[in-house]
Amino acid sequence: MQIRPATAADLDAFLDVMSISFGVSNRRPNVHTWVAAQPGGHLLVAERDGRVVATGSGIGFGPTAWIGAIAVRPEARGERLGQRMTEAVIEALGERETLLLLASPSGRPIYERMGFEPDGAYRVFSGPAHAQAAIGDGVRPATEADREGILALDALATGEDRSAAVGAALDGALVTDGGAGLRPPFPARPILASDPDAGRALLAATIEPGIRLAAPQANVPAVEALIAHGCEERHGVVRMRRGAPVAWRPELLWGVFSLFFG
Ligand SMILES: CC(C)(COP(=O)(O)OP(=O)(O)OC[C@H]1O[C@@H](n2cnc3c(N)ncnc32)[C@H](O)[C@@H]1OP(=O)(O)O)[C@@H](O)C(=O)NCCC(=O)NCCS
């Protein structure tokens, strides 16, 4: 058994393990294919007898870094491979002040054993089949002049420097007073809003059938808006942290890039 960086030739197998393990189809492009192309991104695979049996990934945003895609093929489970993969991702990420991740119920014991602590929760929904985006008054396409304001809002909401992810999501983004609805180069609708009216307007403007939408449980107006739109609640994930606390503002997060780095 060998844990090693994934090559381009491993991507299909990587996504297969993810799809089987999380019970959702992981087609391209997705957050992992985007991370694979980033200088601070790491995709790892565990290979046994020429077959990819486990996956893991990590992305660094300077002092903070996220761990994601920890998954083991069902027939390879029960050997602590998930923990070994998590350790390998942490090693690949190098020295960081804070490690973060979003844990599923089956993943959580691994991270607790490794010293991660709960740091909030996210509720995960999918856009209803009848969803139809409605661009209301005051919502307009973002321009280059909005870049700095959007980056500052993301930094305020997350307490992190996610400028690589945000910068890749400005083409096609929408803005309104106090908020931005981002367009990453994979299917996701991250939303940042400094007041609930902006969050509600951007959610209405970006909702799509079947799209994954998740918001921190602490953002009560966002969760209420998702439910009011008829979104179907899928499951929940617990945000976990190891290292220095991060000054994030969950009430400003109305939608995520992914269940990888929030
Ligand atoms: C979470 C996951 C990666 C852990 O896999 P793993 O490394 O094989 O897990 P472990 O060896 O640590 O075993 C964990 C538990 O799985 C159960 N388990 C043991 N053998 C198993 C087997 N053959 N098949 C299924 N489950 C088994 C046991 O309850 C075990 O708990 P225990 O160690 O306290 O007895 C794997 O369950 C998975 O891919 N889950 C779906 C994707 C997911 O949720 N990933 C985590 C995202 S945060």
The ligand as a MOL file (V3000), in Angstrom:
LIG
                    3D

  0  0  0     0  0            999 V3000
M  V30 BEGIN CTAB
M  V30 COUNTS 48 50 0 0 0
M  V30 BEGIN ATOM
M  V30 1 C -14.6020 7.7450 7.0420 0
M  V30 2 C -13.8290 6.6440 6.3200 0
M  V30 3 C -12.7990 7.2990 5.4110 0
M  V30 4 C -13.0990 5.8170 7.3750 0
M  V30 5 O -12.5760 4.6400 6.7680 0
M  V30 6 P -11.4700 3.7310 7.4820 0
M  V30 7 O -10.1750 4.3870 7.5740 0
M  V30 8 O -11.4860 2.4250 6.8160 0
M  V30 9 O -12.0490 3.6660 8.9620 0
M  V30 10 P -11.4170 3.0040 10.2300 0
M  V30 11 O -10.4890 1.8900 9.8680 0
M  V30 12 O -10.8590 4.0850 11.0990 0
M  V30 13 O -12.7330 2.4190 10.9000 0
M  V30 14 C -13.7420 3.3070 11.3480 0
M  V30 15 C -14.9740 2.5310 11.7050 0
M  V30 16 O -15.5100 1.8960 10.5470 0
M  V30 17 C -16.1240 0.6630 10.9520 0
M  V30 18 N -15.5410 -0.4410 10.1510 0
M  V30 19 C -14.5640 -1.2860 10.4810 0
M  V30 20 N -14.3510 -2.1680 9.4890 0
M  V30 21 C -15.1900 -1.8390 8.5150 0
M  V30 22 C -15.4470 -2.3840 7.2510 0
M  V30 23 N -14.7620 -3.4230 6.7670 0
M  V30 24 N -16.4120 -1.7870 6.5020 0
M  V30 25 C -17.1000 -0.7360 6.9590 0
M  V30 26 N -16.9000 -0.1750 8.1640 0
M  V30 27 C -15.9600 -0.7360 8.9390 0
M  V30 28 C -15.8700 0.4590 12.3980 0
M  V30 29 O -17.0400 0.8570 13.0820 0
M  V30 30 C -14.7260 1.4010 12.6790 0
M  V30 31 O -14.7980 1.9310 13.9470 0
M  V30 32 P -13.7650 1.3640 15.0830 0
M  V30 33 O -12.3810 1.5420 14.5490 0
M  V30 34 O -14.0250 2.2270 16.2660 0
M  V30 35 O -14.0830 -0.0640 15.2720 0
M  V30 36 C -14.7610 5.7380 5.4940 0
M  V30 37 O -15.7440 5.2500 6.3550 0
M  V30 38 C -15.4240 6.4510 4.3320 0
M  V30 39 O -14.8600 6.5330 3.2420 0
M  V30 40 N -16.6650 6.9570 4.5520 0
M  V30 41 C -17.4450 7.6340 3.5380 0
M  V30 42 C -16.8430 8.9720 3.1590 0
M  V30 43 C -16.7040 9.8860 4.3550 0
M  V30 44 O -17.6520 10.1570 5.0700 0
M  V30 45 N -15.4680 10.3880 4.5610 0
M  V30 46 C -15.1250 11.2790 5.6500 0
M  V30 47 C -15.3610 12.6740 5.2160 0
M  V30 48 S -15.0640 13.8320 6.5280 0
M  V30 END ATOM
M  V30 BEGIN BOND
M  V30 1 1 1 2
M  V30 2 1 2 3
M  V30 3 1 2 4
M  V30 4 1 2 36
M  V30 5 1 4 5
M  V30 6 1 5 6
M  V30 7 2 6 7
M  V30 8 1 6 8
M  V30 9 1 6 9
M  V30 10 1 9 10
M  V30 11 2 10 11
M  V30 12 1 10 12
M  V30 13 1 10 13
M  V30 14 1 13 14
M  V30 15 1 14 15
M  V30 16 1 15 16
M  V30 17 1 15 30
M  V30 18 1 16 17
M  V30 19 1 17 18
M  V30 20 1 17 28
M  V30 21 1 18 19
M  V30 22 1 18 27
M  V30 23 2 19 20
M  V30 24 1 20 21
M  V30 25 1 21 22
M  V30 26 2 21 27
M  V30 27 1 22 23
M  V30 28 2 22 24
M  V30 29 1 24 25
M  V30 30 2 25 26
M  V30 31 1 26 27
M  V30 32 1 28 29
M  V30 33 1 28 30
M  V30 34 1 30 31
M  V30 35 1 31 32
M  V30 36 2 32 33
M  V30 37 1 32 34
M  V30 38 1 32 35
M  V30 39 1 36 37
M  V30 40 1 36 38
M  V30 41 2 38 39
M  V30 42 1 38 40
M  V30 43 1 40 41
M  V30 44 1 41 42
M  V30 45 1 42 43
M  V30 46 2 43 44
M  V30 47 1 43 45
M  V30 48 1 45 46
M  V30 49 1 46 47
M  V30 50 1 47 48
M  V30 END BOND
M  V30 END CTAB
M  END
